Structures are given as C-alpha cells and as structure tokens.
Amino acid sequence: KFNEKGYRTVFLSGNDSEEYREKCIERLEQKEKTGDYLDIIFTVDIFNEGIDIPSINQIILLRPTESSIIFIQQLGRGLRLANNKEYVVVLDFIGNYQN
C-alpha cells in the first residue's frame, strides 16, 4: 500500500540474505534521494537488535510486544544520534508504550 502511494519501500525477513539486507540499508541511507533509494524498510524482528542505522528518523510499531527490553531495543533503532537529525518520530499503533 505504501508503494501504491508513491513511497519506495521493501520488506525484509529472515529469509533474505545478509548481502540483500545491507544493500537495502545502503539504499535507505542515501543522502541524495536519486536513483534506487528507499524511503522505508519494513521488518519483523530482524532489526530489533544488532543493527545500527543512525539516520533512521521514524519508527512504526505495528505489532504488540510484552517485553519491555524488546520495546526499548525497537525504539533504540531511531534514537541514535546523527548529523542533521533533530528528532525521531515514533508511531505506536499498538500502544506498546503502555505495557
């Protein structure tokens, strides 16, 4: 649906190779939005921890978690400091913050 609205997105799963994931991250981080860039990467679980993409400025939470540790890790994806980044937008459609 996002692609239909003009956003450039991909979905990554555990079945995708590390090489493909890294290529998608490079496309997301492109400073100049030309060529084969991405606006959004959708994932489930694979970017909860062990990933560092400081330029991320938006997190969309679309699944529940009862683990406060996982929730904090998910938020942490967007809380990294980066040049020209003043804030992160968190859209929590599930209300995980209440748990």
C-alpha positions as CSV (number, residue, x, y, z in Angstrom):
1,K,0.0,0.0,0.0
2,F,2.9,2.4,0.8
3,N,4.4,1.8,-2.7
4,E,1.0,2.5,-4.3
5,K,1.1,5.9,-2.5
6,G,4.5,6.7,-4.0
7,Y,6.8,5.6,-1.2
8,R,9.7,3.4,-2.1
9,T,9.6,0.5,0.4
10,V,10.8,-3.1,0.8
11,F,10.0,-5.8,3.3
12,L,12.9,-7.8,4.8
13,S,12.5,-11.1,6.5
14,G,14.8,-13.7,8.0
15,N,14.8,-15.4,4.6
16,D,16.7,-12.5,2.9
17,S,20.5,-12.7,2.6
18,E,22.8,-10.5,4.6
19,E,24.0,-9.1,1.3
20,Y,20.5,-8.1,0.3
21,R,19.8,-6.5,3.7
22,E,22.9,-4.5,3.5
23,K,22.0,-3.3,0.0
24,C,18.6,-2.2,1.3
25,I,20.2,-0.3,4.2
26,E,22.5,1.5,1.8
27,R,19.5,2.5,-0.3
28,L,17.7,3.8,2.8
29,E,20.7,5.8,3.9
30,Q,21.2,7.6,0.6
31,K,21.7,11.3,1.3
32,E,20.6,12.3,-2.2
33,K,17.2,10.8,-3.0
34,T,18.1,9.9,-6.5
35,G,18.3,6.6,-8.3
36,D,17.4,3.4,-6.4
37,Y,16.8,4.9,-2.9
38,L,14.3,3.7,-0.3
39,D,12.0,5.6,2.0
40,I,11.1,2.8,4.3
41,I,12.2,-0.7,5.2
42,F,9.5,-2.9,6.8
43,T,10.7,-5.8,9.0
44,V,9.5,-8.2,11.7
45,D,12.1,-9.0,14.4
46,I,15.2,-8.9,12.3
47,F,16.2,-5.3,13.1
48,N,15.3,-5.4,16.8
49,E,19.0,-5.6,17.9
50,G,22.4,-5.7,16.4
51,I,21.7,-3.1,13.7
52,D,23.0,0.5,13.6
53,I,21.4,2.9,11.1
54,P,21.8,6.3,12.9
55,S,20.0,8.2,10.2
56,I,16.7,6.5,10.9
57,N,14.2,9.2,11.8
58,Q,10.9,7.2,12.1
59,I,9.9,4.0,13.8
60,I,6.4,2.5,13.1
61,L,5.3,-0.1,15.6
62,L,2.6,-2.4,14.2
63,R,2.8,-5.5,16.4
64,P,2.4,-6.0,20.1
65,T,5.3,-6.9,22.4
66,E,5.0,-7.6,26.1
67,S,8.8,-7.4,26.5
68,S,10.0,-4.0,27.7
69,I,13.5,-4.9,26.6
70,I,12.4,-5.6,23.0
71,F,10.3,-2.4,23.0
72,I,13.3,-0.3,24.2
73,Q,15.5,-2.0,21.6
74,Q,13.0,-1.2,18.9
75,L,12.9,2.4,20.0
76,G,16.7,2.5,20.0
77,R,16.8,2.0,16.3
78,G,15.6,5.5,15.9
79,L,17.3,7.1,18.9
80,R,20.8,7.1,17.5
81,L,22.5,10.5,17.1
82,A,23.2,11.5,13.5
83,N,24.3,14.7,11.7
84,N,21.3,16.9,10.8
85,K,18.9,14.7,12.8
86,E,17.0,16.6,15.4
87,Y,14.3,14.1,16.4
88,V,12.7,10.7,15.8
89,V,9.0,10.1,15.1
90,V,7.5,7.0,16.8
91,L,4.2,5.8,15.6
92,D,3.0,3.2,18.0
93,F,-0.2,1.8,16.5
94,I,-0.4,-0.9,19.1
95,G,0.1,1.0,22.4
96,N,3.3,-0.9,23.3
97,Y,4.4,2.1,25.4
98,Q,1.5,1.3,27.9
99,N,3.0,-2.2,28.6
